[in-house]
Amino acid sequence: MDINKTIKNLEKRGFIVSYFERGSEAADYVSKKVSGKTVGIGGSKTVEALGLYERLSENNEVFWHWKQKPVEEARKNAMNAQVYICSANAIAETGEIINIDGAGNRLAASIYDKEKVYFIAGVNKIAENYEKAVWRARNIASPLNARRFNTNTPCVNSGELKCFDCNSPERICNALLVLMNKMMNVDECEVVLINEDLGY
């Protein structure tokens, strides 16, 4: 894993990049940068581990379907927020950001009509190239997320950590999004990298 190469290539693709040794430092940074905004959060064990929902709620109106009900209302409010925060299932050293989703709210909200989007990720999400990043998203992140939800899918039931490209009605990997560059309808897109293993 080459962090300097990753940062350089992300910046070439129009992303702002910040790097922190510890998650607590990253949480402090984001909390100071976001104030007086509506904030949406996509499903993320990384964001949860950093305690960002609680911290950002002190100075912002925050919407997160993991924390609020009804779930669909929270998702729609998050979609329409000024700032959106999520993680990535994989980041390639070549600069692509990969995410896989079941419902699509996280993917849709991260690519259109935002003042700012933050992708917050531990270095465990970094893969050597685009192909390996897609492989990681499909064969590591997605099966681990399916296990967390205890879905009735082969990646859970077989005990084997890999994607079976199944047709289960409980499948959570229905769409794959590749960010090749910063989206034109997002004012700023920042990747916050943390030198820790965080999330899946």
Backbone bond lengths (Angstrom), bond angles and torsions (degrees), N, CA, C in turn:
res aa  C-N    CA-C-N  psi(-1)  N-CA   C-N-CA  omega(-1)  CA-C   N-CA-C  phi
1 M - - - 1.459 - - 1.528 108.47 -
2 D 1.317 115.65 120.62 1.465 121.80 -178.58 1.525 108.59 -110.15
3 I 1.330 115.76 99.49 1.467 119.94 -174.66 1.523 111.50 -67.86
4 N 1.333 117.01 -37.81 1.466 119.76 -179.26 1.529 111.52 -65.87
5 K 1.319 116.52 -40.99 1.461 121.23 176.98 1.524 110.26 -63.48
6 T 1.324 116.32 -41.71 1.468 121.18 179.41 1.519 111.06 -61.29
7 I 1.321 116.51 -47.56 1.463 120.95 -179.75 1.528 110.62 -61.93
8 K 1.313 116.51 -46.49 1.462 121.28 -179.46 1.529 111.67 -58.77
9 N 1.321 116.62 -44.61 1.467 119.95 -177.89 1.522 112.81 -73.77
10 L 1.328 117.80 -33.61 1.463 120.15 173.62 1.530 110.18 -62.65
11 E 1.314 116.43 -43.59 1.465 120.39 -179.67 1.530 111.33 -65.79
12 K 1.321 117.70 -35.96 1.466 121.14 176.24 1.522 111.29 -60.47
13 R 1.325 116.40 -29.67 1.462 121.40 -177.60 1.529 112.49 -90.74
14 G 1.328 116.79 8.35 1.456 120.71 173.47 1.522 115.11 95.98
15 F 1.328 117.48 2.58 1.461 120.02 179.28 1.529 110.39 -87.01
16 I 1.324 116.23 141.41 1.463 121.19 167.21 1.528 106.37 -78.69
17 V 1.309 118.05 141.55 1.461 120.49 179.87 1.522 109.73 -130.00
18 S 1.313 116.17 132.29 1.466 121.58 170.52 1.524 107.74 -124.88
19 Y 1.313 115.69 148.18 1.469 121.29 -173.98 1.525 109.78 -131.22
20 F 1.334 115.44 134.46 1.461 120.99 -179.03 1.521 109.81 -135.12
21 E 1.298 115.64 146.46 1.461 120.77 178.13 1.523 111.34 -73.84
22 R 1.335 116.51 -33.84 1.462 120.02 -175.60 1.528 111.28 -128.69
23 G 1.318 114.44 149.68 1.455 120.37 179.00 1.517 112.52 -60.89
24 S 1.335 117.39 -35.68 1.465 120.54 -179.82 1.526 111.15 -61.75
25 E 1.345 116.22 -35.57 1.460 120.06 178.28 1.533 110.69 -67.92
26 A 1.320 115.62 -41.12 1.467 120.13 178.40 1.524 110.62 -64.42
27 A 1.322 117.33 -41.26 1.465 121.09 179.14 1.527 110.71 -63.46
28 D 1.326 116.93 -41.35 1.472 120.62 176.44 1.526 110.34 -60.02
29 Y 1.324 115.93 -44.58 1.462 122.11 -177.10 1.532 111.17 -62.07
30 V 1.325 116.90 -50.75 1.467 120.42 -178.00 1.528 110.31 -65.41
31 S 1.315 116.89 -40.10 1.470 120.88 -179.94 1.528 111.68 -61.34
32 K 1.333 116.56 -36.09 1.466 120.37 179.15 1.529 111.86 -75.69
33 K 1.322 116.47 -31.46 1.469 120.81 -177.00 1.525 113.14 -77.28
34 V 1.331 117.32 -27.88 1.467 121.27 -173.48 1.527 109.33 -110.91
35 S 1.307 116.08 112.12 1.461 120.64 -179.14 1.522 109.83 -149.24
36 G 1.322 116.14 136.56 1.455 121.34 177.35 1.517 113.78 71.01
37 K 1.327 116.88 28.60 1.459 121.94 -176.24 1.528 110.69 -119.96
38 T 1.336 115.70 163.56 1.459 119.33 162.53 1.527 106.07 -88.83
39 V 1.329 115.19 133.71 1.470 120.97 -173.07 1.521 109.18 -128.11
40 G 1.320 116.13 129.42 1.457 121.65 172.78 1.517 109.58 -106.53
41 I 1.317 116.05 144.15 1.465 121.24 177.50 1.521 108.43 -124.90
42 G 1.310 115.71 132.79 1.459 121.58 174.66 1.510 110.41 -91.84
43 G 1.326 116.88 157.95 1.455 120.78 -179.34 1.513 111.22 -51.48
44 S 1.340 117.22 121.00 1.461 120.76 -175.58 1.523 110.73 -160.05
45 K 1.322 115.87 118.75 1.463 119.98 174.05 1.528 110.55 -68.43
46 T 1.326 116.87 -29.22 1.467 120.64 178.07 1.521 110.49 -65.36
47 V 1.329 116.51 -49.80 1.467 120.66 179.77 1.526 110.00 -61.94
48 E 1.327 116.26 -39.18 1.462 120.58 177.87 1.524 111.10 -62.65
49 A 1.332 116.67 -44.51 1.467 121.00 -178.70 1.524 111.95 -62.90
50 L 1.328 116.95 -30.83 1.465 120.96 -179.73 1.519 112.76 -82.47
51 G 1.332 117.55 -7.21 1.468 121.01 179.34 1.517 113.17 67.37
52 L 1.322 117.03 29.14 1.463 119.74 -174.12 1.527 113.69 -72.27
53 Y 1.311 117.88 -30.41 1.466 118.81 178.44 1.535 110.09 -59.01
54 E 1.315 114.92 -48.66 1.467 120.01 -177.83 1.535 111.00 -65.70
55 R 1.329 115.97 -44.40 1.460 119.69 -176.80 1.536 111.91 -68.09
56 L 1.315 116.15 -43.26 1.457 119.16 -178.94 1.525 112.42 -71.00
57 S 1.326 116.49 -26.31 1.470 120.42 179.92 1.528 111.93 -66.77
58 E 1.313 117.84 -16.19 1.470 120.97 179.79 1.530 111.44 -69.09
59 N 1.363 117.23 -32.33 1.463 120.07 -174.01 1.532 113.74 -129.83
60 N 1.325 116.27 11.85 1.456 120.75 -177.25 1.525 109.43 -146.05
61 E 1.328 116.13 165.59 1.461 120.82 170.25 1.530 106.75 -96.84
62 V 1.332 116.28 112.04 1.466 121.17 -170.03 1.524 110.45 -111.60
63 F 1.339 115.36 136.26 1.461 121.74 179.01 1.530 109.08 -120.58
64 W 1.337 115.24 125.06 1.464 120.04 178.90 1.525 108.75 -149.85
65 H 1.327 115.97 121.39 1.467 119.96 -175.64 1.529 112.52 -69.22
66 W 1.330 118.32 -15.15 1.472 120.09 173.76 1.530 111.38 -74.31
67 K 1.318 116.71 -19.95 1.469 121.10 -173.59 1.520 113.17 -115.29
68 Q 1.338 117.83 -13.40 1.453 120.25 -172.36 1.521 111.68 -131.52
69 K 1.304 115.47 152.06 1.452 121.88 174.64 1.525 108.75 -129.46
70 P 1.326 118.28 152.47 1.462 126.68 -1.64 1.531 111.92 -69.29
71 V 1.321 115.50 146.25 1.451 122.21 -173.19 1.526 111.99 -59.18
72 E 1.321 117.40 -47.09 1.466 119.81 -176.65 1.525 111.97 -64.91
73 E 1.307 116.91 -34.80 1.462 120.14 176.93 1.526 110.27 -65.99
74 A 1.321 116.17 -42.74 1.469 120.41 178.19 1.522 111.06 -62.87
75 R 1.343 116.73 -41.16 1.473 120.19 177.84 1.532 111.22 -61.77
76 K 1.322 117.00 -44.20 1.466 120.56 -179.09 1.521 111.31 -66.64
77 N 1.317 117.05 -39.68 1.461 120.10 176.91 1.527 110.75 -65.10
78 A 1.334 116.80 -39.41 1.464 120.74 177.21 1.526 110.75 -63.80
79 M 1.322 115.91 -38.35 1.469 121.18 179.54 1.523 111.27 -61.74
80 N 1.329 117.01 -34.53 1.459 121.40 -175.88 1.525 113.94 -94.67
81 A 1.321 117.24 4.98 1.469 121.11 -177.76 1.528 111.39 -70.99
82 Q 1.325 115.16 158.59 1.469 120.38 178.09 1.531 111.71 -69.60
83 V 1.318 115.81 -38.14 1.471 122.36 -177.02 1.522 108.26 -120.47
84 Y 1.324 116.56 138.21 1.460 120.35 178.16 1.517 109.35 -125.33
85 I 1.339 115.15 136.78 1.465 121.70 -177.27 1.518 109.58 -127.55
86 C 1.310 115.82 128.93 1.455 121.21 176.06 1.524 108.35 -152.57
87 S 1.311 116.81 -172.74 1.452 120.64 174.59 1.520 108.34 -115.12
88 A 1.305 116.59 -163.44 1.458 122.37 175.72 1.521 107.75 -131.71
89 N 1.324 115.86 146.63 1.460 119.16 173.49 1.519 110.94 -76.68
90 A 1.326 116.63 -25.82 1.462 121.44 175.54 1.522 109.33 -164.50
91 I 1.328 115.05 150.41 1.463 122.52 173.55 1.520 107.01 -130.84
92 A 1.314 116.41 125.41 1.462 120.28 -179.94 1.524 109.99 -83.72
93 E 1.327 116.19 145.23 1.458 120.05 173.89 1.524 111.05 -58.59
94 T 1.324 116.62 -23.48 1.464 122.11 178.33 1.533 112.58 -80.91
95 G 1.337 117.82 -2.76 1.457 121.75 170.00 1.511 117.83 106.80
96 E 1.335 119.02 -4.43 1.467 120.37 178.00 1.538 110.53 -80.82
97 I 1.328 115.20 146.43 1.468 121.72 176.57 1.525 107.48 -113.62
98 I 1.338 116.54 127.68 1.467 121.87 -174.71 1.530 110.02 -115.51
99 N 1.330 115.84 131.69 1.462 120.77 172.34 1.528 110.21 -137.25
100 I 1.316 115.17 143.68 1.463 122.99 176.95 1.525 108.00 -120.74
101 D 1.334 116.79 141.20 1.461 119.61 -175.29 1.522 110.86 -142.48
102 G 1.320 114.69 156.34 1.455 121.16 177.82 1.516 112.10 -97.15
103 A 1.341 117.02 -50.29 1.461 121.58 -178.48 1.528 112.32 -90.25
104 G 1.318 117.47 -28.04 1.455 121.49 177.46 1.510 115.60 97.80
105 N 1.332 117.75 -8.80 1.469 119.63 -177.57 1.528 111.99 -62.26
106 R 1.318 117.05 -41.07 1.470 120.48 -177.77 1.532 110.93 -67.52
107 L 1.316 116.00 -42.39 1.459 119.54 179.84 1.528 110.72 -65.00
108 A 1.325 116.10 -50.11 1.462 120.50 -176.83 1.522 111.83 -61.39
109 A 1.319 116.81 -44.09 1.464 120.40 -175.49 1.526 112.07 -70.02
110 S 1.315 117.58 -21.69 1.468 119.91 -175.56 1.523 113.69 -86.86
111 I 1.326 118.01 -5.22 1.469 118.10 -172.33 1.530 115.52 -123.58
112 Y 1.333 118.89 0.06 1.467 117.23 -174.86 1.523 112.59 -145.14
113 D 1.349 114.88 135.13 1.458 123.44 166.86 1.529 112.83 57.64
114 K 1.332 116.23 55.46 1.464 121.40 176.89 1.525 110.06 -128.33
115 E 1.326 115.16 146.00 1.464 119.14 169.82 1.531 109.99 -68.09
116 K 1.335 115.03 -38.00 1.467 118.92 -176.79 1.520 109.09 -155.61
117 V 1.320 115.20 139.61 1.461 121.81 171.72 1.520 107.69 -123.86
118 Y 1.321 115.68 132.42 1.462 121.94 175.05 1.529 109.01 -111.74
119 F 1.322 116.67 128.33 1.460 122.68 166.61 1.523 106.69 -106.58
120 I 1.323 117.08 113.93 1.454 121.28 -176.48 1.527 108.36 -109.03
121 A 1.331 117.01 123.16 1.464 119.44 -172.14 1.522 111.92 -147.55
122 G 1.330 114.59 142.80 1.457 120.81 170.91 1.520 109.68 -78.30
123 V 1.341 115.77 163.23 1.466 120.08 -177.81 1.528 112.41 -67.68
124 N 1.332 117.65 -15.06 1.463 120.18 175.62 1.526 112.37 -64.46
125 K 1.334 117.45 -16.70 1.465 121.19 179.78 1.534 112.90 -83.56
126 I 1.317 117.40 -10.41 1.464 120.88 -175.27 1.524 110.55 -81.78
127 A 1.333 115.01 132.13 1.468 122.19 177.55 1.533 108.67 -122.08
128 E 1.323 115.47 159.16 1.465 121.34 -171.21 1.529 113.79 -63.67
129 N 1.322 117.69 -35.55 1.464 120.71 -178.06 1.524 109.48 -152.33
130 Y 1.325 115.90 -179.90 1.461 121.17 -177.20 1.531 112.07 -59.21
131 E 1.326 117.06 -47.01 1.467 121.03 -177.71 1.527 111.14 -61.17
132 K 1.332 116.56 -42.21 1.468 119.88 179.78 1.521 111.60 -72.10
133 A 1.321 117.12 -29.07 1.463 120.11 176.09 1.522 110.57 -67.81
134 V 1.337 117.12 -43.98 1.471 120.22 176.44 1.523 109.66 -62.40
135 W 1.329 116.85 -42.54 1.466 120.67 178.15 1.524 110.49 -59.08
136 R 1.335 116.78 -43.60 1.457 120.33 -179.57 1.527 110.93 -62.55
137 A 1.328 116.12 -45.66 1.468 120.02 -179.31 1.520 110.98 -60.06
138 R 1.336 116.98 -41.35 1.469 120.77 -176.15 1.526 112.87 -79.65
139 N 1.313 118.31 -36.60 1.463 121.31 -168.92 1.521 115.46 -107.29
140 I 1.323 116.66 -8.61 1.467 119.87 175.74 1.531 110.18 -119.94
141 A 1.338 115.96 -61.28 1.468 119.37 -175.01 1.519 112.77 -62.88
142 S 1.334 117.01 -48.36 1.467 119.66 -175.81 1.529 113.03 -65.83
143 P 1.344 119.68 -47.45 1.464 118.36 177.20 1.530 113.46 -61.64
144 L 1.336 117.42 -37.13 1.466 119.57 178.75 1.523 110.92 -66.87
145 N 1.335 117.02 -38.98 1.460 119.63 175.76 1.524 111.36 -66.26
146 A 1.340 117.07 -39.64 1.469 120.38 177.65 1.528 110.80 -61.73
147 R 1.324 116.52 -38.48 1.468 120.08 177.69 1.526 111.24 -66.35
148 R 1.329 115.84 -37.06 1.465 119.35 178.31 1.522 110.82 -62.14
149 F 1.334 116.64 -37.28 1.463 121.45 178.98 1.528 112.36 -87.01
150 N 1.334 116.61 -5.05 1.468 122.61 -178.94 1.531 111.32 53.19
151 T 1.333 114.93 49.98 1.460 120.00 -179.69 1.529 110.88 -76.09
152 N 1.299 115.40 155.70 1.470 121.29 176.99 1.535 108.45 -88.87
153 T 1.336 115.06 73.91 1.465 122.52 -177.56 1.530 108.98 -132.39
154 P 1.326 117.80 157.11 1.468 120.11 -179.57 1.522 113.81 -59.26
155 C 1.334 117.38 -33.96 1.468 119.08 -179.20 1.522 111.95 -67.48
156 V 1.333 116.90 -18.51 1.465 121.76 174.33 1.526 110.62 -94.83
157 N 1.321 116.32 -48.46 1.468 120.87 -172.10 1.518 113.76 -73.26
158 S 1.321 117.92 -29.08 1.467 119.71 -176.56 1.524 112.04 -79.21
159 G 1.325 115.96 -22.99 1.458 119.54 -175.31 1.519 112.58 81.11
160 E 1.324 117.09 -2.42 1.457 121.86 -178.63 1.528 108.80 -96.68
161 L 1.325 116.34 126.48 1.461 121.22 -177.14 1.524 109.61 -81.31
162 K 1.336 115.71 88.02 1.457 121.80 176.12 1.519 108.84 -167.19
163 C 1.333 114.69 163.48 1.460 120.93 176.09 1.518 109.65 -86.63
164 F 1.323 116.18 131.20 1.462 122.00 176.72 1.530 111.69 -99.78
165 D 1.330 116.98 2.49 1.461 122.13 -176.35 1.528 110.21 48.03
166 C 1.313 115.22 51.79 1.466 121.79 -171.25 1.524 112.14 -79.31
167 N 1.320 115.09 172.21 1.459 122.15 174.55 1.526 111.67 -114.18
168 S 1.319 116.07 24.60 1.455 120.16 -179.56 1.531 110.78 -62.74
169 P 1.337 117.89 139.77 1.467 119.88 175.75 1.531 112.43 -64.45
170 E 1.347 117.01 -15.89 1.456 120.63 178.95 1.531 112.66 -97.69
171 R 1.317 116.16 7.80 1.463 121.04 179.07 1.525 110.04 -55.20
172 I 1.341 117.14 134.17 1.464 120.55 -178.78 1.533 112.22 -107.30
173 C 1.337 117.03 0.41 1.475 119.30 179.50 1.525 109.09 -112.66
174 N 1.326 114.83 77.23 1.465 121.37 -175.44 1.522 113.77 -97.26
175 A 1.313 117.61 -18.09 1.461 121.13 179.53 1.516 109.40 -146.44
176 L 1.323 115.19 141.24 1.463 121.79 177.41 1.525 108.04 -119.04
177 L 1.332 116.22 126.72 1.458 122.19 -179.21 1.526 109.65 -113.74
178 V 1.315 116.06 130.01 1.459 122.00 175.47 1.517 108.14 -114.58
179 L 1.327 115.98 115.74 1.456 119.90 172.61 1.520 107.34 -88.62
180 M 1.315 116.95 111.66 1.458 121.94 -179.46 1.524 111.49 -92.50
181 N 1.334 116.12 -24.43 1.462 124.00 177.04 1.521 108.02 -153.87
182 K 1.327 115.98 167.65 1.457 120.33 173.82 1.528 109.07 -60.48
183 M 1.317 115.79 135.63 1.456 120.30 -179.96 1.527 110.89 -71.62
184 M 1.331 116.58 144.90 1.463 120.54 -173.84 1.525 112.95 -71.62
185 N 1.324 119.65 -23.20 1.463 121.65 179.30 1.530 113.38 -97.10
186 V 1.325 115.86 15.12 1.465 122.10 172.59 1.521 106.84 -114.29
187 D 1.336 117.09 121.14 1.465 119.80 -175.32 1.527 111.70 -61.52
188 E 1.325 116.60 -48.28 1.464 121.47 178.12 1.521 109.54 -139.04
189 C 1.309 116.19 140.86 1.461 121.46 176.52 1.523 107.60 -130.39
190 E 1.312 116.29 117.65 1.464 121.15 -174.69 1.526 111.07 -117.95
191 V 1.318 115.27 132.45 1.460 122.07 174.15 1.522 107.30 -100.43
192 V 1.321 116.01 119.93 1.461 121.87 178.67 1.525 107.37 -103.78
193 L 1.320 115.65 107.40 1.470 121.33 -178.76 1.522 110.13 -97.96
194 I 1.323 114.59 138.97 1.466 121.33 -176.68 1.522 108.84 -127.07
195 N 1.313 116.56 131.96 1.462 121.58 -177.30 1.541 111.38 -80.02
196 E 1.324 114.73 54.11 1.465 123.02 177.33 1.523 107.86 -144.67
197 D 1.316 116.32 160.02 1.458 120.87 170.91 1.523 107.92 -84.60
198 L 1.320 115.61 117.43 1.472 120.95 -177.44 1.514 109.63 -135.90
199 G 1.314 116.85 137.39 1.456 121.85 177.11 1.520 112.44 64.13
200 Y 1.334 114.59 -161.93 1.463 121.10 -177.25 1.516 110.71 -103.69
